[in-house]
């Protein structure tokens, strides 16, 4: 990742969340995480529209990992003796309402920025929850989330290279995402007991998370200066340009789809997918067996919390 674990670290000054006394707080947080992992279904859309074989391979593994995380969070709720409940509107807005409209938006907003913020929350839970089994489950998930963020960072940098208009559009949309984070902070302050030693640090944690997000965006190359240093007018201009660009692209896409409809009915002029381009894909051109991808980690492949929180193996690993 472009931002290290050390840079992302936040000091809770030794404050902890007790699984008995602070059960409601931990359960609420896990219910938000659970919704985020359920949005792994959205990966199917991006897998179908993957630009190359390397990305498709990564997304196929990510989808498996996200649904492993669903099982992990259900296991945590079981440990706490709680049931899943509906996530906060701000979480649903960030995870689903801001779903990207194209590949660049997906890797920038959902993976680099969005999963980076989720990773920050994972770290906070690991540092504060005073329950070894829950912490062990979260630590396994962290390794996978770090890979997702790294992929998003690399793909975003690749997408914006030599494309200043796209760079500005993604930055404008990132501003909306960070606004959503501020709305989540306001909700948490109303919903959670802010007199708790750990929870009273939440406003500082949110500000720290936003600073880290800004640092990540700078290192990717989306902005040359921290977002916090931009004037309100400049921010509004970026957001307006971003949504105007999305609208223009949407209209152009609709017009083109109408004009090309006769050809598409004949199986012509459709979008190019991997089934059309795989013969020229770099991984295929190199020849030989594909083997493990660069992101693969045999140490946690297929892990999911089984009964008692122990890792459960699936597929071939489980049958071996």
C-alpha positions as CSV (number, residue, x, y, z in Angstrom):
1,X,0.0,0.0,0.0
2,X,1.0,3.6,-0.6
3,X,0.2,4.4,3.1
4,X,1.8,2.2,5.7
5,X,0.2,0.6,8.7
6,X,2.3,2.8,11.0
7,X,1.0,6.0,9.3
8,X,-2.6,4.8,9.6
9,X,-2.2,3.9,13.3
10,X,-4.3,5.8,15.8
11,X,-3.6,6.2,19.5
12,X,-6.6,5.2,21.6
13,X,-4.5,5.8,24.7
14,X,-5.1,2.3,26.0
15,X,-8.9,2.5,26.0
16,X,-10.7,-0.8,25.3
17,X,-14.2,-2.0,24.4
18,X,-15.4,-4.7,26.8
19,X,-17.4,-7.5,25.0
20,X,-19.9,-7.5,27.9
21,X,-20.2,-3.9,29.1
22,X,-19.8,-2.4,25.6
23,X,-21.6,-5.2,23.8
24,X,-24.1,-2.8,22.1
25,X,-21.3,-0.6,20.7
26,X,-19.3,-3.6,19.3
27,X,-22.5,-5.1,17.8
28,X,-23.5,-1.9,16.1
29,X,-20.0,-1.6,14.5
30,X,-20.1,-5.2,13.3
31,X,-23.5,-4.7,11.8
32,X,-22.1,-1.9,9.7
33,X,-19.2,-4.0,8.6
34,X,-21.6,-6.8,7.7
35,X,-23.5,-4.6,5.2
36,X,-20.2,-3.5,3.7
37,X,-19.2,-7.1,3.0
38,X,-22.6,-8.0,1.6
39,X,-21.9,-5.3,-1.1
40,X,-19.3,-7.8,-2.4
41,X,-22.1,-8.8,-4.8
42,X,-21.2,-5.6,-6.7
43,X,-17.9,-7.2,-7.6
44,X,-19.8,-9.3,-10.1
45,X,-20.5,-6.2,-12.2
46,X,-16.8,-5.3,-12.3
47,X,-15.7,-8.9,-13.0
48,X,-18.0,-8.9,-16.0
49,X,-16.4,-5.6,-17.1
50,X,-12.8,-6.3,-16.1
51,X,-10.4,-4.6,-18.5
52,X,-7.8,-7.4,-18.4
53,X,-7.2,-10.9,-17.2
54,X,-5.1,-9.8,-14.3
55,X,-7.9,-7.6,-12.9
56,X,-10.5,-10.4,-13.5
57,X,-8.4,-12.8,-11.5
58,X,-8.0,-10.4,-8.7
59,X,-11.7,-9.6,-8.6
60,X,-12.7,-13.3,-8.6
61,X,-10.5,-13.8,-5.5
62,X,-11.8,-10.6,-3.9
63,X,-15.4,-11.8,-4.3
64,X,-14.6,-15.0,-2.4
65,X,-12.8,-13.0,0.3
66,X,-15.7,-10.6,0.8
67,X,-18.1,-13.4,1.3
68,X,-15.7,-15.1,3.7
69,X,-15.8,-11.8,5.7
70,X,-19.6,-12.1,5.7
71,X,-19.3,-15.4,7.5
72,X,-16.6,-13.9,9.8
73,X,-18.9,-11.0,10.9
74,X,-21.8,-13.4,11.5
75,X,-19.5,-15.4,13.7
76,X,-18.6,-12.3,15.7
77,X,-22.3,-11.6,16.2
78,X,-22.7,-15.1,17.3
79,X,-19.9,-14.7,19.9
80,X,-21.7,-11.6,21.1
81,X,-25.1,-13.2,21.2
82,X,-26.5,-10.7,18.7
83,X,-28.5,-10.7,15.5
84,X,-27.8,-8.8,12.2
85,X,-29.7,-5.5,11.8
86,X,-30.0,-2.8,9.1
87,X,-26.9,-0.6,8.6
88,X,-27.0,3.1,9.1
89,X,-28.1,5.2,6.0
90,X,-24.7,6.8,5.8
91,X,-23.0,3.4,5.6
92,X,-25.4,2.3,2.9
93,X,-24.8,5.6,1.0
94,X,-21.0,5.2,1.1
95,X,-21.0,1.5,0.2
96,X,-23.8,1.3,-2.4
97,X,-25.0,4.9,-3.2
98,X,-21.6,5.9,-4.4
99,X,-21.0,2.8,-6.5
100,X,-18.7,3.7,-9.4
101,X,-20.0,4.3,-12.8
102,X,-17.0,3.0,-14.6
103,X,-13.8,1.1,-13.9
104,X,-11.7,4.2,-12.9
105,X,-14.4,5.3,-10.4
106,X,-14.6,1.7,-9.0
107,X,-10.9,1.3,-8.3
108,X,-10.5,4.9,-7.1
109,X,-13.6,5.4,-5.0
110,X,-14.6,1.9,-3.9
111,X,-11.2,0.2,-3.6
112,X,-8.5,2.7,-2.9
113,X,-10.5,5.3,-1.0
114,X,-13.5,3.3,0.3
115,X,-11.7,0.1,1.4
116,X,-8.9,2.3,2.7
117,X,-11.4,3.8,5.1
118,X,-12.8,0.4,6.0
119,X,-9.3,-0.8,6.7
120,X,-8.8,2.1,9.1
121,X,-11.9,1.0,10.9
122,X,-10.6,-2.6,11.0
123,X,-7.4,-1.4,12.7
124,X,-9.4,0.6,15.2
125,X,-11.5,-2.4,16.2
126,X,-8.4,-4.6,16.5
127,X,-6.8,-2.0,18.8
128,X,-9.8,-1.6,21.0
129,X,-12.0,-4.7,21.3
130,X,-10.9,-6.7,24.3
131,X,-11.9,-10.2,23.1
132,X,-9.1,-12.4,21.6
133,X,-11.3,-14.5,19.2
134,X,-12.9,-11.4,17.7
135,X,-9.5,-9.8,17.3
136,X,-8.1,-12.9,15.6
137,X,-11.0,-12.9,13.1
138,X,-10.4,-9.2,12.3
139,X,-6.7,-9.7,11.9
140,X,-7.2,-12.3,9.2
141,X,-9.6,-10.0,7.3
142,X,-7.1,-7.1,7.5
143,X,-4.5,-9.0,5.4
144,X,-7.1,-9.3,2.6
145,X,-8.4,-5.7,2.9
146,X,-4.8,-4.5,2.6
147,X,-4.5,-6.3,-0.8
148,X,-7.8,-4.8,-2.0
149,X,-6.6,-1.3,-1.1
150,X,-3.2,-1.9,-2.8
151,X,-4.9,-3.1,-6.0
152,X,-7.2,0.0,-6.0
153,X,-4.2,2.3,-5.6
154,X,-2.2,0.8,-8.4
155,X,-5.2,0.6,-10.8
156,X,-6.2,4.2,-10.1
157,X,-2.7,5.5,-10.8
158,X,-2.7,3.5,-14.0
159,X,-6.1,4.9,-15.0
160,X,-5.3,8.6,-14.5
161,X,-1.9,8.6,-16.2
162,X,-2.0,11.3,-18.8
163,X,-5.7,12.0,-18.3
164,X,-6.1,15.3,-16.3
165,X,-9.9,15.5,-16.8
166,X,-10.4,12.0,-15.3
167,X,-8.1,13.0,-12.5
168,X,-10.3,16.0,-11.6
169,X,-13.5,14.0,-11.9
170,X,-12.3,11.3,-9.5
171,X,-11.1,14.0,-7.1
172,X,-14.5,15.7,-7.2
173,X,-16.3,12.4,-6.5
174,X,-13.8,11.6,-3.7
175,X,-14.9,14.9,-2.0
176,X,-18.4,13.6,-1.9
177,X,-17.2,10.3,-0.4
178,X,-15.4,12.2,2.4
179,X,-18.5,14.3,3.0
180,X,-20.3,11.0,3.6
181,X,-17.7,10.1,6.2
182,X,-18.4,13.3,8.0
183,X,-22.1,12.5,8.0
184,X,-21.3,9.1,9.5
185,X,-19.3,10.8,12.3
186,X,-22.4,12.9,13.2
187,X,-24.6,9.8,13.3
188,X,-22.1,8.0,15.6
189,X,-22.0,10.9,18.0
190,X,-25.8,10.7,18.3
191,X,-26.0,6.9,18.4
192,X,-23.0,5.9,20.6
193,X,-22.2,6.8,24.3
194,X,-19.5,9.4,23.7
195,X,-18.5,9.5,27.4
196,X,-16.8,6.1,27.0
197,X,-12.9,6.4,27.1
198,X,-12.6,4.8,23.6
199,X,-15.6,6.4,21.9
200,X,-14.8,9.9,23.0
201,X,-11.8,9.6,20.7
202,X,-14.1,8.9,17.7
203,X,-14.1,12.5,16.3
204,X,-10.3,12.5,16.4
205,X,-10.3,9.1,14.7
206,X,-12.5,10.3,11.9
207,X,-10.3,13.4,11.3
208,X,-7.3,11.2,11.3
209,X,-8.9,8.8,8.8
210,X,-9.7,11.7,6.5
211,X,-6.1,12.9,6.7
212,X,-4.9,9.4,5.8
213,X,-7.4,9.4,2.9
214,X,-6.0,12.7,1.7
215,X,-2.5,11.3,1.9
216,X,-3.5,8.3,-0.1
217,X,-5.1,10.4,-2.8
218,X,-1.9,12.5,-3.0
219,X,0.3,9.5,-3.3
220,X,-1.9,8.0,-6.0
221,X,-1.6,11.3,-7.9
222,X,-5.2,12.5,-7.7
223,X,-4.2,15.8,-6.0
224,X,-1.0,17.7,-5.5
225,X,-2.1,19.2,-2.2
226,X,-4.2,18.0,0.8
227,X,-7.9,18.4,0.2
228,X,-8.3,20.3,3.4
229,X,-6.1,23.1,1.9
230,X,-8.5,23.6,-1.0
231,X,-11.0,26.5,-0.8
232,X,-14.7,25.8,-0.5
233,X,-15.1,27.3,-4.0
234,X,-12.5,25.0,-5.5
235,X,-14.1,22.0,-3.9
236,X,-17.6,22.9,-5.2
237,X,-16.1,23.5,-8.6
238,X,-14.5,20.0,-8.6
239,X,-17.7,18.3,-7.5
240,X,-19.8,20.2,-10.1
241,X,-17.3,19.3,-12.8
242,X,-17.3,15.7,-11.7
243,X,-21.1,15.3,-11.9
244,X,-21.3,17.3,-15.1
245,X,-18.8,15.0,-16.6
246,X,-20.8,11.9,-15.4
247,X,-23.9,13.4,-16.9
248,X,-22.3,14.1,-20.2
249,X,-20.8,10.6,-20.3
250,X,-24.2,9.1,-19.5
251,X,-26.0,11.1,-22.2
252,X,-23.3,10.2,-24.8
253,X,-23.4,6.6,-23.8
254,X,-27.2,6.6,-24.2
255,X,-27.1,8.3,-27.6
256,X,-24.4,5.9,-28.8
257,X,-26.3,2.9,-27.6
258,X,-29.4,4.0,-29.6
259,X,-27.4,4.6,-32.8
260,X,-25.6,1.3,-32.5
261,X,-28.6,-0.7,-31.5
262,X,-29.2,-2.2,-35.0
263,X,-25.6,-3.4,-35.1
264,X,-25.7,-4.8,-31.6
265,X,-28.8,-6.8,-32.5
266,X,-26.6,-8.5,-35.1
267,X,-23.9,-9.1,-32.4
268,X,-21.7,-6.3,-33.7
269,X,-20.4,-3.0,-32.1
270,X,-20.8,-4.2,-28.6
271,X,-18.4,-3.5,-25.7
272,X,-15.2,-5.3,-25.7
273,X,-14.9,-7.9,-22.9
274,X,-12.3,-10.4,-21.9
275,X,-14.0,-13.0,-24.1
276,X,-13.1,-10.7,-27.1
277,X,-9.6,-9.6,-26.0
278,X,-8.1,-12.5,-24.0
279,X,-5.9,-13.7,-26.9
280,X,-4.0,-10.4,-26.8
281,X,-4.0,-10.2,-23.0
282,X,-0.4,-9.9,-21.5
283,X,-1.0,-13.0,-19.3
284,X,-2.0,-15.1,-22.2
285,X,0.6,-13.8,-24.6
286,X,3.4,-14.8,-22.2
287,X,2.2,-18.3,-22.5
288,X,2.5,-21.3,-20.1
289,X,0.5,-21.9,-17.0
290,X,-0.8,-18.8,-15.2
291,X,0.1,-20.1,-11.7
292,X,-0.4,-18.0,-8.6
293,X,-1.1,-14.3,-9.1
294,X,1.2,-11.7,-7.6
295,X,-1.4,-10.9,-5.0
296,X,-1.9,-14.5,-3.8
297,X,-1.0,-15.3,-0.3
298,X,-1.0,-19.0,0.5
299,X,-1.0,-18.2,4.2
300,X,-4.6,-17.0,4.3
301,X,-6.2,-18.3,1.1
302,X,-9.6,-19.7,1.8
303,X,-9.6,-18.7,5.5
304,X,-12.9,-18.1,7.2
305,X,-13.8,-18.3,10.8
306,X,-15.3,-21.7,11.5
307,X,-16.9,-23.0,14.7
308,X,-15.1,-21.5,17.7
309,X,-13.4,-18.9,15.5
310,X,-10.8,-21.3,14.1
311,X,-9.9,-20.9,10.4
312,X,-12.1,-23.1,8.1
313,X,-10.7,-24.3,4.8
314,X,-12.9,-24.5,1.7
315,X,-12.8,-26.0,-1.7
316,X,-9.7,-28.1,-2.6
317,X,-7.9,-27.1,0.5
318,X,-10.7,-28.4,2.7
319,X,-10.9,-31.7,0.8
320,X,-7.2,-32.3,0.9
